[in-house]
């Protein structure tokens, strides 16, 4: 049993079932991300853990205690919202100390705790300011400090960086992860941004249509997706529908080239997944299988050039680094795509 255990959790709104038999065990101090598209049930699941939604079925245990029937303020949970939810008429220090004041913490102890939290989030000199005097990133730091001030057992973050620009998001997600590690607090982080989930998490829960399609470490989620949805949602991916040549021997035909997959297959056709970084336009020690094609698209993305090669009925995307001395190929040029058959993943439906 983990520190936070969610068992057979379900939630319906009328006839619509938003969360379907969700199960997860989280260890103390672990950082978990719920990753998925809008409407997949990730925020609803988070809100049930927080106590803002009542489950239709299932249990939620924190440190062995069932909290389903407890109000949000009885669960010892810290919540950081996407919209910051700061009180505009209170100073930064008063916002951070609000939960402590409600809990009846003496003024002196409260002031010490607020000062400690503002120092942790890098806003030690901002206590006398008001929210309108802060940037978006600073306001989110205040919201984080407020959530941590009450010493919660579990910290919940609902897409806290989605309203910020890209550069600030990268900086702030690093700060959030560093603070979480320093305090050792059990954390659930909701996001639709795969880069955030991959870079911050101990484990990722990829949610799809109310269920967890896959739970695993970022490395495994990216390199060993369990379903077609996970493979296509996490990272850029080539999805190749190919004809099976010999199911027993595990060979398929890709653009007229027979490719050995090293595993038995079923049916006449299978879907293969291939990451762009696993493909090149030149052979290497690992990429020894060449498949003939023709350049279909070239997209200049700055430091990276994304190229799509037409191979039979399929198109394979690959990435190359930009070099001022080597211009990219032109659309219509013949090309050989080089790959290692071991990098081809056979996807489940």
VEXSE-18162 format. One record per residue (C-alpha): residue number from 1; z, y, x. Coordinates in steps of 0.05 Angstrom, whole numbers. Last residue first. Example, Ala and Ser with C-alpha at 12.3 -4.5 7.8 and 13.67 -1.06 7.14 Angstrom:
2
PT; i; Z; Y; X
PT; 2; 143; -21; 273
PT; 1; 156; -90; 246
***
This chain:
349
PT; i; Z; Y; X
PT; 349; -615; -25; -101
PT; 348; -592; -54; -34
PT; 347; -625; -24; 28
PT; 346; -654; -60; 88
PT; 345; -640; -16; 149
PT; 344; -692; -6; 203
PT; 343; -659; 13; 269
PT; 342; -662; -59; 294
PT; 341; -738; -55; 289
PT; 340; -737; -4; 347
PT; 339; -787; 52; 337
PT; 338; -850; 85; 362
PT; 337; -898; 123; 316
PT; 336; -968; 127; 345
PT; 335; -1007; 189; 328
PT; 334; -1077; 211; 308
PT; 333; -1084; 286; 298
PT; 332; -1094; 309; 226
PT; 331; -1041; 363; 227
PT; 330; -1033; 388; 298
PT; 329; -985; 364; 350
PT; 328; -928; 408; 374
PT; 327; -937; 455; 434
PT; 326; -908; 430; 500
PT; 325; -889; 484; 551
PT; 324; -846; 525; 503
PT; 323; -808; 462; 484
PT; 322; -778; 448; 416
PT; 321; -739; 384; 409
PT; 320; -770; 328; 368
PT; 319; -751; 302; 300
PT; 318; -784; 247; 260
PT; 317; -808; 238; 189
PT; 316; -846; 176; 168
PT; 315; -896; 179; 110
PT; 314; -916; 116; 75
PT; 313; -981; 91; 44
PT; 312; -1010; 70; 111
PT; 311; -970; 108; 163
PT; 310; -974; 183; 151
PT; 309; -933; 220; 203
PT; 308; -885; 275; 186
PT; 307; -861; 320; 242
PT; 306; -797; 360; 244
PT; 305; -793; 408; 303
PT; 304; -723; 424; 328
PT; 303; -696; 484; 366
PT; 302; -728; 531; 316
PT; 301; -745; 494; 252
PT; 300; -821; 488; 261
PT; 299; -849; 441; 208
PT; 298; -909; 397; 223
PT; 297; -941; 355; 167
PT; 296; -989; 296; 160
PT; 295; -1000; 273; 233
PT; 294; -1037; 206; 232
PT; 293; -1014; 135; 238
PT; 292; -1010; 74; 284
PT; 291; -944; 36; 290
PT; 290; -915; 23; 359
PT; 289; -856; -24; 371
PT; 288; -820; -15; 438
PT; 287; -770; 39; 421
PT; 286; -707; 20; 459
PT; 285; -731; 29; 530
PT; 284; -778; 84; 508
PT; 283; -846; 91; 475
PT; 282; -873; 160; 456
PT; 281; -881; 194; 388
PT; 280; -809; 180; 370
PT; 279; -766; 150; 315
PT; 278; -690; 137; 312
PT; 277; -675; 211; 304
PT; 276; -713; 212; 238
PT; 275; -666; 159; 208
PT; 274; -699; 97; 179
PT; 273; -686; 63; 112
PT; 272; -725; 3; 88
PT; 271; -740; -15; 16
PT; 270; -761; -87; 2
PT; 269; -822; -120; -29
PT; 268; -844; -191; -46
PT; 267; -775; -218; -62
PT; 266; -716; -236; -19
PT; 265; -707; -227; 56
PT; 264; -678; -266; 114
PT; 263; -656; -226; 174
PT; 262; -684; -205; 242
PT; 261; -725; -148; 216
PT; 260; -791; -167; 249
PT; 259; -848; -116; 237
PT; 258; -920; -136; 224
PT; 257; -965; -75; 231
PT; 256; -1013; -58; 174
PT; 255; -977; 8; 159
PT; 254; -911; -28; 157
PT; 253; -916; -101; 139
PT; 252; -852; -141; 134
PT; 251; -820; -199; 172
PT; 250; -754; -233; 157
PT; 249; -773; -304; 180
PT; 248; -754; -333; 113
PT; 247; -784; -275; 73
PT; 246; -851; -277; 110
PT; 245; -898; -219; 99
PT; 244; -854; -175; 55
PT; 243; -889; -112; 32
PT; 242; -858; -45; 46
PT; 241; -824; 12; 8
PT; 240; -802; 61; 63
PT; 239; -745; 111; 53
PT; 238; -742; 158; 113
PT; 237; -675; 193; 115
PT; 236; -643; 260; 126
PT; 235; -567; 255; 124
PT; 234; -521; 227; 72
PT; 233; -553; 229; 3
PT; 232; -611; 181; 17
PT; 231; -570; 126; 51
PT; 230; -513; 133; 2
PT; 229; -560; 127; -58
PT; 228; -597; 68; -29
PT; 227; -532; 30; -21
PT; 226; -485; 6; 34
PT; 225; -502; 59; 86
PT; 224; -492; 33; 157
PT; 223; -508; 89; 205
PT; 222; -484; 149; 165
PT; 221; -428; 118; 126
PT; 220; -407; 76; 186
PT; 219; -402; 136; 233
PT; 218; -367; 178; 180
PT; 217; -313; 125; 170
PT; 216; -317; 86; 105
PT; 215; -317; 85; 29
PT; 214; -381; 70; -8
PT; 213; -411; 78; -77
PT; 212; -345; 105; -105
PT; 211; -356; 111; -180
PT; 210; -365; 167; -230
PT; 209; -441; 174; -225
PT; 208; -443; 173; -150
PT; 207; -385; 185; -102
PT; 206; -387; 177; -27
PT; 205; -314; 170; -4
PT; 204; -311; 191; 69
PT; 203; -260; 170; 121
PT; 202; -225; 205; 179
PT; 201; -262; 267; 158
PT; 200; -281; 334; 187
PT; 199; -350; 329; 218
PT; 198; -382; 280; 169
PT; 197; -353; 313; 107
PT; 196; -372; 383; 128
PT; 195; -442; 361; 147
PT; 194; -450; 324; 80
PT; 193; -437; 387; 40
PT; 192; -421; 368; -32
PT; 191; -347; 376; -18
PT; 190; -278; 354; -40
PT; 189; -223; 348; 13
PT; 188; -164; 302; 5
PT; 187; -108; 311; 55
PT; 186; -46; 275; 79
PT; 185; -9; 324; 124
PT; 184; 0; 312; 198
PT; 183; 19; 385; 210
PT; 182; -21; 393; 274
PT; 181; -78; 348; 249
PT; 180; -84; 388; 184
PT; 179; -82; 453; 223
PT; 178; -138; 430; 269
PT; 177; -180; 405; 209
PT; 176; -172; 471; 173
PT; 175; -190; 510; 236
PT; 174; -253; 469; 248
PT; 173; -272; 479; 174
PT; 172; -261; 554; 184
PT; 171; -309; 562; 242
PT; 170; -365; 522; 210
PT; 169; -356; 557; 143
PT; 168; -355; 626; 176
PT; 167; -424; 613; 207
PT; 166; -454; 587; 142
PT; 165; -432; 642; 95
PT; 164; -372; 632; 50
PT; 163; -369; 613; -24
PT; 162; -373; 538; -10
PT; 161; -314; 538; 37
PT; 160; -257; 513; -7
PT; 159; -297; 458; -42
PT; 158; -234; 434; -77
PT; 157; -179; 424; -25
PT; 156; -119; 379; -39
PT; 155; -59; 375; 8
PT; 154; -10; 317; -3
PT; 153; 65; 314; 12
PT; 152; 70; 389; 3
PT; 151; 112; 433; 49
PT; 150; 116; 492; 0
PT; 149; 83; 538; 50
PT; 148; 22; 493; 58
PT; 147; -13; 514; -7
PT; 146; 3; 588; 6
PT; 145; -24; 583; 78
PT; 144; -88; 552; 52
PT; 143; -98; 608; 1
PT; 142; -84; 659; 56
PT; 141; -136; 626; 100
PT; 140; -185; 629; 42
PT; 139; -173; 703; 36
PT; 138; -187; 711; 110
PT; 137; -254; 676; 104
PT; 136; -274; 719; 45
PT; 135; -256; 782; 82
PT; 134; -191; 818; 69
PT; 133; -171; 886; 41
PT; 132; -183; 862; -31
PT; 131; -129; 809; -19
PT; 130; -74; 861; -5
PT; 129; -46; 876; 64
PT; 128; 27; 874; 85
PT; 127; 25; 803; 113
PT; 126; -37; 814; 156
PT; 125; -7; 814; 226
PT; 124; 8; 739; 230
PT; 123; -60; 721; 201
PT; 122; -82; 664; 247
PT; 121; -72; 607; 198
PT; 120; -11; 580; 234
PT; 119; 18; 650; 244
PT; 118; 12; 664; 169
PT; 117; 49; 598; 155
PT; 116; 107; 613; 202
PT; 115; 115; 684; 175
PT; 114; 116; 657; 104
PT; 113; 169; 605; 123
PT; 112; 213; 657; 156
PT; 111; 207; 704; 96
PT; 110; 224; 648; 48
PT; 109; 285; 628; 87
PT; 108; 310; 700; 84
PT; 107; 293; 708; 10
PT; 106; 327; 644; -13
PT; 105; 280; 589; -39
PT; 104; 283; 587; -115
PT; 103; 222; 542; -126
PT; 102; 185; 600; -159
PT; 101; 199; 642; -97
PT; 100; 173; 587; -52
PT; 99; 110; 581; -93
PT; 98; 97; 656; -87
PT; 97; 111; 660; -12
PT; 96; 38; 660; 10
PT; 95; 19; 709; -44
PT; 94; 78; 753; -27
PT; 93; 59; 755; 46
PT; 92; -13; 772; 30
PT; 91; 10; 828; -15
PT; 90; 11; 819; -91
PT; 89; -30; 856; -143
PT; 88; -93; 816; -130
PT; 87; -58; 748; -141
PT; 86; -100; 698; -101
PT; 85; -141; 645; -137
PT; 84; -182; 629; -73
PT; 83; -245; 614; -117
PT; 82; -258; 545; -86
PT; 81; -186; 525; -97
PT; 80; -133; 503; -48
PT; 79; -79; 458; -77
PT; 78; -13; 436; -47
PT; 77; 22; 376; -79
PT; 76; 96; 364; -89
PT; 75; 84; 326; -154
PT; 74; 132; 363; -201
PT; 73; 93; 428; -203
PT; 72; 31; 391; -227
PT; 71; 69; 359; -286
PT; 70; 90; 287; -279
PT; 69; 64; 231; -324
PT; 68; 13; 205; -273
PT; 67; 61; 213; -215
PT; 66; 78; 140; -200
PT; 65; 123; 141; -139
PT; 64; 109; 95; -79
PT; 63; 96; 151; -29
PT; 62; 49; 183; -79
PT; 61; 24; 136; -133
PT; 60; -33; 150; -182
PT; 59; -45; 99; -238
PT; 58; -102; 81; -284
PT; 57; -129; 100; -352
PT; 56; -154; 161; -391
PT; 55; -126; 202; -334
PT; 54; -93; 269; -350
PT; 53; -126; 329; -317
PT; 52; -91; 386; -279
PT; 51; -42; 337; -248
PT; 50; -64; 346; -176
PT; 49; -88; 274; -170
PT; 48; -124; 282; -237
PT; 47; -156; 346; -211
PT; 46; -181; 310; -149
PT; 45; -214; 257; -192
PT; 44; -246; 310; -236
PT; 43; -271; 345; -173
PT; 42; -305; 281; -147
PT; 41; -335; 259; -213
PT; 40; -409; 256; -195
PT; 39; -427; 319; -234
PT; 38; -450; 359; -175
PT; 37; -472; 315; -117
PT; 36; -425; 273; -74
PT; 35; -372; 273; -21
PT; 34; -298; 262; -31
PT; 33; -269; 273; 38
PT; 32; -206; 239; 65
PT; 31; -161; 264; 121
PT; 30; -105; 215; 136
PT; 29; -34; 238; 152
PT; 28; -2; 182; 111
PT; 27; -53; 129; 93
PT; 26; -99; 135; 33
PT; 25; -113; 77; -15
PT; 24; -171; 87; -63
PT; 23; -194; 58; -129
PT; 22; -237; 91; -183
PT; 21; -251; 50; -247
PT; 20; -302; 98; -276
PT; 19; -295; 174; -272
PT; 18; -337; 218; -318
PT; 17; -340; 173; -379
PT; 16; -375; 213; -433
PT; 15; -357; 194; -505
PT; 14; -305; 249; -511
PT; 13; -287; 271; -441
PT; 12; -271; 206; -405
PT; 11; -229; 194; -343
PT; 10; -214; 130; -306
PT; 9; -170; 110; -248
PT; 8; -165; 35; -234
PT; 7; -115; 48; -177
PT; 6; -104; 110; -135
PT; 5; -53; 100; -79
PT; 4; -28; 156; -35
PT; 3; 18; 135; 22
PT; 2; -19; 69; 26
PT; 1; 0; 0; 0
***
